[in-house]
Every structure is written in C-alpha cells, then in structure tokens.
Amino acid sequence: MTRFIFITGGVVSSLGKGLASAALGALLQARGFKVRLRKLDPYLNVDPGTMSPYQHGEVYVTDDGAETDLDLGHYERFTGVGAKKSDNVTTGRIYSDVIAKERRGDYLGATIQVIPHVTDAIKNFVVSDLENEDFILVEIGGTVGDIEGLPFLEAIRQLGNELGRERAMYVHLTLIPYIAAAGELKTKPTQHSVKELLSLGIQPDMLLCRSEHPLPDGDRRKIALFCNVREEAVIPALDAKSIYEVPIRYHDEGMDDVVCRHFGIKAPPPDLTVWKDIHVRKTKPEGEVSIAVVGKYTGLLDAYKSLSEALDHGGIANNVRVKLNWIDSQIFEGDTPLEYLEGTHGILVPGGFGERGAEGKILAAKFARERGIPYFGICFGMQMAVIEAARNLAGIPSASSTEFGQTAEPVVGLMTEWLKGNALEKRQTDGDLGGTMRLGAYACDLEENSRVRSIYGTKTISERHRHRYEVNTDYQKRLEAAGMIFSGMSPDGILPEIVEYPDHPWFIGVQFHPELKSKPFDAHPLFTSFIRASVNQSRLV
C-alpha cells in the first residue's frame, strides 16, 4: 500500500522544504522503505527550462530528459532514486494539458473550471506512474497563501479525504523567528501560517519548525496547543553545519518515528551509518583544496547548486574540505586572470548560455593549460576550452561559436539533428527555446588509453545533457594535431563528448553535466578524480 506525505511551507520562502523532503525520504529509506519524491510547482511556466538562473536557480535534468526544479536534485542526492518527468509538474503544464483535452473534446462539452478539472489533473499527476513505492513524498512549492498555489493545496486536501488518514499525512514547514531586541523566539508566525492552512481545509499532522536557536519545551508545547498538533510532532529544524547532517538531526528529534506512528507502521530503526560517515568526513577533513569556479551566474549560487554539491562530494571522497572561490568570468575580460587565479589548486568552468562572460572563460582555460593547473570544463566550459585551443594552439585566431553570431570559423556550432534512441531529433535556428535542447541521458564511447577511460573504468558511459551547441568535428584533426584529443564520442561517432590533454596533469572538458549524477555517498568519478588532482596540485603550490 502506497502512502502519501504532503509537504507544505509557510511564513516565508527558502526555508528548505526541498531539503526537508529529501532528508525525510532518506530516513524512511534507511528504515527499509521504498520511496519516491515529487514536486508541484505553482508558477505558470511549463517548466523551468527557459527561466533565467537568476530567477529560479539551477535547471535539474533527469535521465528521461525533463527540465525540472532544483529540488529534484536534492531528492536524488539524498535517496539515490532517479527522478523522472512524472516527478515534477507546474501550473503551466497542468493548464496546458487541461486546455489540450478541452480542445480535443475530451470533456464532452463541459464548462472547464479549476474545480474539478484542474484539481483532478493535479491529483492524477500525484497518483500516476507508481512502482509499488511504500511512500510518495510530495512537496508543494511556494508558501501557503500564495494565490498561485491554491489549486494545488485544494488538490492535496481532496486527496487526503479520498485516501484516508491511513494513507495520507500533512507536514508543514514554518519559521520560528528570533527577535534579538526581546531575546525571544516568536511562535505567532507559525500559528498564523497553520491558521491559513486550516482555512483551506488542511490540518497539519507534523510541524517542522525552522529556527536559528534551540526551541524550548515551553514553546514546543505552546505550538502544539495552538496548532492542534501532538507535542512530539512539533519537530525543531535548526541550522546545521552541513545539509548532509540534516537526516541525523531529524532522526534525533523523532521525525521518522512520528511518521511511522501516524501510519501505524512498525519498522526497525534507520541505519544511518553512511550519513554519520559523511558527517565525520565533512567535519574532520584531512586537508583543504581551493577550487576557482569561473562562471557567469555567480550572483546567485543556486544557479550552480548541483555543481557545488558535486565538488563537495569529491572532497568527501578524498577526505578534504573543498573551498570554492566563485569568480564572475567577466572580470577577466580586458584583464589578466593572474591575480584572481594565482594559488588556486583547480579551475572549473561550468555551463552557461550566451556571449556574456565567454572571453573570460576562454582566458581561464588558457591560464589552466599554460600553468599546468587541473581544469574541468563542463558543457559551455568544454566549448570555451576547445575555442582556446583552436585560437592559441591550432592557428585559428578567429575561432568562435555560432551561439555568439555568424563566424568564419565555427569551431562550435548549433546542432540541427541528432539521434535519440532510434529516432532522429531535428531543430531549427529560429525554433522555440523551451524543451528543444539535447536533453537527458545519452551514451558516450571512451577512447582506449585515455584519462577518462581510466577514471570511469569502463568503455561506455551514460551522462545527462542540456545543450544546443556542439564542437564541430570538421576541426577535430587540427585540434588533435595541436595536442587536444577527443577522448569521448557519441556511439555514432558524430558528436564530441569529451576532450583532454594527455600531457597535462589534469585537463578534461565534457559536453554533458556529470554533477547531476553525483551523490554524497557515491561521488561522481570525474569529480573525485578532479579533486584528487587538485590535492596533488596543492602540494606543489
């Protein structure tokens, strides 16, 4: 029997609903249950694929090619359960589906309304594509009271009634602010948030109380009394030194015990050995390395959420602390990167779109190549490394990308067609932007005797992609003659996936996004190897 846990948030946004959902999923999984996590996003975009990273942060891509909310990255990193298209939906997608059905006549002439048609579509999404999971955790984006979220809250209210208490539970994450002038924690915002939820017909079964200070027993009893929740179901959610400490903290506060009691389940205590080991490695590292991340969205670090976590995982695997130095690539343009990169142990240039900051990324790749500093180029970072090699090693000074406009030397160009399974995907220059990139998992064959082949330990890999432009193989021979080898190619030999310098301590560029598959308990091999190379570099500095 599949049980559903609905996670809502109140008072303010950015309290960490996604992290709380992921941590609860990890705890239930550690008790032996099969879990799946889903996200309902109230915004009207069909998906976050066309949204600015400054607006929404990272776009997380699944194996099956869905562009989703970054919280799905938390879900995968904490549980290891691969997310799918059926695990994230937005208001835009719900309304698009409802309108498409209306146009086809599926509703037999009925007047289309939010209730029941939109709410039914949301409910169908929540309960579809199940695989005998014990628990489905469903996070509702935004905060209670947002006008955009009302249909989703109504849908989970209806589902709670239809499923019954033995199959549904409501968890509400709220804020307990500390008023420094009074020297007190204040519970009133939580009371008002629960009151708002009650006005929508939802009685929370558990409250997660986010606070910077310990929650006194008296305040815990007060919250339980005024919010009609059992005292043991008022769970303090204090700030932690690391997000990977959160499952341990929640278990210590009895979170997973409350869930089991709610559903009348007897289960063995969770095995948290892996999380405790991660916590020890995070808090007691044997060293430290400095990594410069040269990007263009450094003003909002959520734009690189999976990337920063994957670097952290590489540090955990090598038992070192990874200190990240976020550098806006534009500051290099017209200047030398020396003063910003001197003394760094590794340089990573991540993905991005557009010409802004591109020249700075090219300079970063040049600096790493010339100085023998470990370099990791991801997606756009690989393309800029190839352009740098073309300009400065292969004698093509005007090498560029068609993403920046017309060029006589299109070393990087727009993909117009590629194979996806047995189907041929085609794109046009003036086509729609949304959902039109090369998205999801694709295979890649690794060159024998290459560095990446030794890192992966296998001939063929599968990695997730999100890009429109590719390195032009017309330039492959000239680049390889200059010293840059193409060590990974698509199985049909058409699309370059990986480049590297054999005579460099560690210089690898990949067209895919390996950060999307890294986990704290299973660091991605490329990040593990990159941090190890950076550790070696730190001993030379």
N, C-alpha and C positions, 0 to 999 in steps of 0.2 A: 504493500500500500504506500503510495507516494504522498508525502506530507509537504505542505507549503508554508514557508515562513516569509512574511512580507515586511520589508524594512523601509521605514519612512524617516524623514528628518524634519526638525522644526527649529524655530527661533532664527537661525542664520544658516547660510550655506557653508560649504567647505569644512564641515565638522568631521568628515571622514566616514560617510555611510558606506562607500565602496570598500574601504579598508576594514570596517566593522563586519560587513557581509563576508568578505574574504576570510577574515580571521575566524568567524563562526563556522564557515564552511570547512576550514582546516581542522577545527576542533571536532566537528561531527565526523569528518573523515578519519581523524585519529582514533575515534571510538569504533571504527569499523563500518561506518555507514557510507553508502554511495550517494554523492551529492552532485548538484548542478546549480550554477548561479546564473541569474538573468538580470537584465537592466531595462527598465521602462523609462525612456527619456521624453519629457513633455514638450521639447521645442519642436517647431514646425518644419525644420529641415528634414528631408527624407533620411539622411544620415549625416555624420559629421565630415564627410569626405571633402566638401567644398568650403568648410568653415576655416577661418584663419586660426592658426595655432595660438595667437594671442587671445582669441575669443573663447576657444574651447580646449586648448591644450592638445596633447597628442591624439592622433587618429590611430587606434589599435586595429590591426588587420588580422583576421583569422585565416586558418588553412583554406577554408572554402571561399575566401575572397570577400568577406564582409568588411566594410569600413565601420568601425564601432567606437563606442565611448571608451576612454582610457581605463575606466573601472574594470572592464573585462580583462585588462592586463593584470590587475590585482588578483582577480579571480583565478586566472591561470597560474600566476606565480605562487599563490598560496595553496592551491589544491592540485596542480598538475593536470587538471581536467581541461582538455582543449575546448575553447569556445567555438561557437558556430553562429551562422546567420540567424538561427532561431533563438539566440540568447540576447538579442538587443533589438529594440524597436522604438521608434519615435512617433510623436503625434503625426508628423508629416507622412510617414509610411502607413500608419493606420488609416488616415483620411484618404490617402491615395488609393488604398485597397478598397475602402468603402465606396468611394466615388466610381472606381472601375467596375465594381459589382453593380452599382446603380445604373451605369451606362449600358451594361450588358443585359439589364432587366432581371438580374438575379433576385431582386426584392419584390418582384411581381407587382410593381406599381405602387408600393407602399411609400408613405411620406418618410424620408430619411431623417432621423433625429439622433442626437447624442445618446439618449437612452431610448430604445435598447441597442441601436445598430452599432454605434461607436464602442460602447461598453462591451457589447458582445464580441466585437472584433478583438478588443484587448484581452478579454477572458480567453478567447480561443487561442490567442498567441501564448498566453501563460501556460495553458494546459496541453499544448501541442508538442509533438516531437519528443516525447518522453521515452526513456530507455530503462525502465524499471529502477529509477532512482528512488532512494529512500527519502531524500529531501530535495526540494526545489526552493532555493533562496531567491527571492525576487526583490530587487532594490528599486524603489521609485525615486527618480531624480527630482531635484528641486526641494523646496520646503513646503510643508503644509500651509495652505493659504494662498499659494500661487494659483492664479486663475487658470494657467495652462495645465496644471496637474489635476484639476478637479475630475475630469473623466477617468483618469487612472485610479484615483482614490475611490471613486464610486464603483469602478470595476472590481477592485480588490475587496470592497465591502460586500458586494454581491457574491463574490467567490467565497468569502468567509462564511456567508449564510448557506450557500449551496454545498460546500464541503463539510461543514460542521466543525465544531471545536476540536474533534479528534484528528482533523486533518489540516487545520489552519491555525496560524499563530501570527500575531502582530507585534513587531518590535519597533519602538520609536526612539530615535537618537536625538538628544536635545542638549542644550547648553546650560551649564550652571556657572554663570559669570562670577568673578571675584571682584568686589568693589573695594579697591585699596583704601579709599578715604574712610570707609566704615570698617574695614578689616573683616569683611564677612562675605561668605558665599550667598548668593541670592537664588532662591528656588522659584520665584514668581514667574520668570520667563518660561520655565518648564511647565508650570501649572497652566499658563495661558496657551501654550502650544498643545498640551493634551486636551484642553477645553476646545480648541479649534478642531482637533481630530475627532473629539466626541460629537461635535456639531455636525460632522459628516457621517456619523453613524459607526465610527470605528473606536473600539475600546482597546488600547494597547495592553498586551499581556506582559511585556517587558519594557523597561526604560533603560536606555544606555545614556548615562549622564557624563557628558564631556566636561572636563574641568582641568584647570592647571594646578589645583590644590586638592588634597585629600577631602573626601566627603564625610563629614562627621555622622555618627549614627543618628543623632537627633534630626539632622537634615534628611537623612535617608528615610526615617520614619515619617517625617512630615510630607515628603514627596509621595510616599506610598499611600498615606491617608488621603491627601487631597486629590490624588490622581487615580484612586481606586485600583491600585496595583499592590500585589503582595510585596512585603518589605524585601524578601530575598530576591525578588525580581527587579529591584532597583539596583542596577549594576554600575558602579563607578568606572568611568573610562578616562583614566588620567593620561597625561602626556607620557610617552615612552621615549627612551634613548634611541630606539630603532623600531621601525614598523614591524620587524620580524620578532619583536618581543611581545607584540600585542596578543597573539594566541595564548601565550603563557599567562599574561596579566589577566585576560578574560577568564581563563580557566580558574585561576586563583580566586577570582571574585564569584565563581559559581555559575557563569553564564551557560555553559553546556549542560550543567545539572538542571537548571531551570527549564531548559528546552525539553530535556528528557522527561521531567516530571509533568510538564504541560501535556505532552502526548502520551503519558502513561507507559513510557518505554524503559525497560531495564537494560542497561548496556554497561560493558566494562569501562573503567576509567580510560581516558585517552592516553596513547603512547606519544609523549611529547619529546622523546629523545632527540629527534632531528632538530626541533626548534630550540631546544636547550643548547645543542652543539653549535647551531648558528649564532645564538646569543653570545656564547663564550668566545667564538671566533670574532664577533663584532666588537665585543668589549675588551678583549685581551689579545689584540693582534701582535704579531712578532716584528712588524715593521710598518713602513708607510711609503707610498709612492705618490707622486704628483702627476696628474694627467690634465693636460690642457684640452678642453673641448672647444673647438673653434667653429661656432655656429652663427646663425642669423636670427634665432628666436630666443636668445639668452635672456631677454627681458621677462620671460615667463617660463620658468624651468619645467612646468608641467608639459610644455611642448616636447620635452625630451625625457619624459617620465620613465619609459621602459629602458631607455639608454642609460640613465643614471643608475637604475636598479641593476642592469646587466653588468655595469662596471663594478658595482658593489659586490655582485655575485662572484666576479672574477677575483676580487680581493678576498672574499670569504674562502674561495677555493685555494688561494695561495697564502692564506692566513696573514694578510696585510691590510692595513687601512688604506683606502683609496681616497686621496684628497683631490677634489675636482676644482679646476680653475676655469670658470666659464668666460670665454672671450668672444666678444662680438667681432665677427670676421671683417666688418667694415673698417675697423680701426687700423688694419694693416694697409689699406689702400692708400698709396702715395707715401707710405712709411715703411720702415723695416720691422719685421716681426721679432727682431733680436731681443729687444727689451722686454717683450711680453712672453717670449718662449724660452729665454735663457734659463737653464737649470731645470726645465721640465723633464720628466722621465719618459713621457709618452705623449703623443699628439693624436687626437681623434677628431675627424671632420665628419659630422653626421649628415643626414639627408636634409633636403630643403627644395624650394622651388623659386625660380626667377633669378634675374641677373644680379640683384642687390646682394652685395657681400661675396660674390663669386670670386673676384680677383683676390680677395683676402684669403679665401680658402686655397686658391692656387699657390699663393705665397707660403702658406702653412705647409703644404705638401712639398714644396721646393726646399724649405728650411729643414724638414724632417729627412728628406732624401740626402741632402748635402751634408747634414750633421750626423747622419747615422742614428737618428733617434727613432724608436719604434713609432710607426704610423699606421693608423687604422682608418681607412676611408669607407664610409657606408653610403651606398646609393649615390647621391649627389657628390659625396666626398670621394667616391671612386672616380666619378666622371671628371672631377677637377684635377685629380692626380694624373689621369690619363692626358688631359689637356696640357698639364705642366710638363709631362714627359715629351709630348709632341712638340711643344714650343722650344724646350731647352735641351733636349737630347736628340730628337729625331729631325731637327732642322725644319720645323713647320711653324714659324713665328706667328702666323695668323690663325693658328688652330683655335677653334671655338666650338660652341654648341648652338644648334638652331633654336634652342629654347630662348636664346638672347637675341634672335633676329637672323636675317639672312647672312651667310658667311661663305667665303670661297673655300674654306677648309672645315667642313662639318665633321670633325672628329667625333662629336656626339650629336646624334640626330633623333628626330621623332620616330617612334615605332609606328608603322602603319598596319602591320599584321604579324601575328604570331600564333603558334599552336597552343591550344589549351585542351589537353587530352587528345581526342581525335578531331576536335573542332577547330576551325580557323577563325581567330578573332581579328576583326578589322576596325581601324579607327581613321578618322579624318581630321585634318588640322583644325577645321572650324567646327568640329563636333562639340557636343555637350562635355562639360568638365566632370560632372558627377558620375561616379561609378564607371569611368571609361579607361582607367589605367590598367596596367598589367597587375592584377590583384590576386593575392593568395599564394598558396604553396605551388612551387614548380621544382622539377628535378634539375640537378646540375651534375655533370660528369667532371671529375677531378683528374688533372694531368698526373701521370705517374712520376714519381720522384720530385713532386712539387712540395712546398712547405705546407700548403693547405691539405694535401693528401695525408701527410704525416700527422697533422693536427687532428683531422677528423678520424683518421684510421680506417677509412672506407673509400671506395671508388666513386660511389654515387650518393648525393645528399639531396635533401628536400628542404627548401627555405622559403620564407614568405616575402613577397614582393609588393611594392607600391610605387610605380614609376611609369612615366610616359616616354622617357628618352633612354637611348642605349648607345653604348660605344660602337662606333662604325667599324665593322670588320675590314673595310677597304684599307684601313690604316694599320691593320694588325702586323703585317710583315715588317713595316718600317719601325713600328714601336718595339717589336721583338728584337730587331737588329740593333736597336738602341739600348737594349738591356731589360726592357719590361716584358715579362712573359704573360700570356693569357692562360692561367692555370686552371680555370673552370669555365666550361661552356655548357649551353643548353644541349640536351641529348641529340638534337638535330644539327648541332654544330654552327648554328646561325647567330645566337645571342651570347655575347661575352658576359660571364657572371663574376669572374674573379681575375684580378691581376696582381702580380707581385714582382719584387726584385730579388732574384736568387742571391745576389751578392750583398744584400743589405741585412743588418741584424734582424729587422722585422718590419716589413713594409708590405701591407696587404690592403687591397681595395675590393669591396664586394658590392654587387649591384642590388643585393637583397638586404633584408633587415634582420640580422641574427638576434638582435636584442629582444625581439618579440617572442623568442622561444627559450629565453634564459630563465632559470629559477634559482632561488637561494640554495635549494638542496640538490640542484643539478645545473651548475653554471654552464653556459654555452661554451663549447671548446675554443672558439675563437677569442672570446673574452678572457678565458682562463689563460690561454697562450699569450695574448697581448699583455696582460698584467704581469705574467711571469717574465716576459721580455723587458717590461718596464722596471721590474725589480732588478734585473741584471744591469739595466742602464743606470739605475740609482747607485749602484756600487762603483760605477765609473765616474760619476759626476763629482 
